[in-house]
């Protein structure tokens, strides 16, 4: 199996912390997709959430996205996208040039 290591500020982040973050992200995305989906959604997600089965949760989200289709997904998420961009523009203007930049290095073996 492919072992991945995540480092932030030269400190290795434990795999459990990464999976915990992804678990939270999957829950939030499921709620958002469930709200905008017009088709039937499997109730198994709640079971997998209780079991913390991240692989099955990923599959469920993929299934919802595939059922929505790219065009429908884009149109339904466009308002959230526009709001996010508006907030970013406002934040940049309120920073008065005191923004911080980040740097990301990817090392692939």
C-alpha positions in Angstrom: 0.0 0.0 0.0 1.2 3.5 -0.8 2.3 5.3 2.4 1.8 9.0 2.3 3.4 11.5 4.7 2.0 15.0 5.2 4.2 17.7 6.7 3.3 21.1 7.9 6.1 23.4 9.0 8.5 20.5 8.7 6.4 18.5 11.2 4.9 15.2 10.1 1.1 15.1 10.6 -0.1 11.7 11.9 -2.3 9.8 9.4 -5.1 9.7 12.0 -5.2 13.5 12.0 -5.5 13.6 8.3 -8.3 11.0 8.3 -10.1 12.9 11.0 -10.0 16.1 9.0 -11.3 14.2 5.9 -14.1 12.6 7.9 -15.3 16.1 8.9 -15.0 17.3 5.4 -17.0 14.3 4.1 -19.8 15.0 6.6 -20.1 18.7 5.5 -20.0 17.8 1.8 -22.7 15.1 2.3 -25.0 17.6 3.9 -24.5 20.1 1.2 -25.0 17.6 -1.6 -28.0 16.1 0.1 -29.6 19.5 0.2 -29.1 20.2 -3.5 -29.7 16.6 -4.9 -32.9 15.9 -6.6 -32.4 12.1 -6.9 -32.6 9.4 -4.4 -29.8 9.2 -1.8 -28.7 6.1 0.0 -29.3 6.2 3.7 -26.2 4.0 4.2 -24.1 7.2 4.5 -25.3 7.6 8.1 -24.3 4.0 8.9 -20.8 4.5 7.3 -20.5 7.8 9.2 -21.2 6.0 12.5 -18.6 3.4 11.6 -16.2 6.1 10.4 -15.8 4.2 7.1 -14.2 6.9 5.0 -13.8 4.8 1.9 -17.6 4.1 1.8 -18.4 7.7 2.6 -16.2 8.8 -0.4 -18.0 6.3 -2.6 -21.4 7.7 -1.5 -20.4 11.3 -2.3 -19.1 10.2 -5.7 -22.3 8.5 -6.4 -24.3 11.6 -5.6 -22.1 13.7 -7.7 -22.3 11.3 -10.6 -26.1 11.2 -10.4 -26.3 15.0 -10.4 -24.0 15.3 -13.4 -21.3 17.9 -14.0 -23.6 20.6 -15.4 -26.2 20.2 -12.7 -23.6 20.2 -10.0 -22.0 23.3 -11.3 -25.2 25.2 -11.6 -26.4 24.3 -8.1 -23.1 25.2 -6.5 -22.6 28.4 -8.5 -24.2 30.6 -5.9 -22.0 29.3 -3.1 -19.0 29.7 -5.4 -20.0 33.4 -6.2 -20.5 34.1 -2.5 -17.1 32.6 -1.6 -15.4 34.8 -4.2 -17.2 37.9 -3.0 -16.1 37.2 0.5 -12.5 36.8 -0.7 -12.6 40.1 -2.6 -13.9 41.9 0.5 -11.2 40.2 2.7 -8.5 41.3 0.3 -9.8 44.9 0.4 -10.0 44.9 4.2 -6.4 43.6 4.5 -5.0 46.9 3.2 -2.1 45.0 1.6 -1.2 43.1 4.7 -1.8 39.7 3.2 0.2 36.6 4.0 1.3 34.2 1.3 1.8 30.5 1.7 4.2 28.1 0.1 3.5 24.5 -0.7 6.1 21.9 -1.7 5.0 18.5 -3.1 7.5 15.7 -3.1 6.5 12.6 -5.0 8.6 9.5 -4.9 
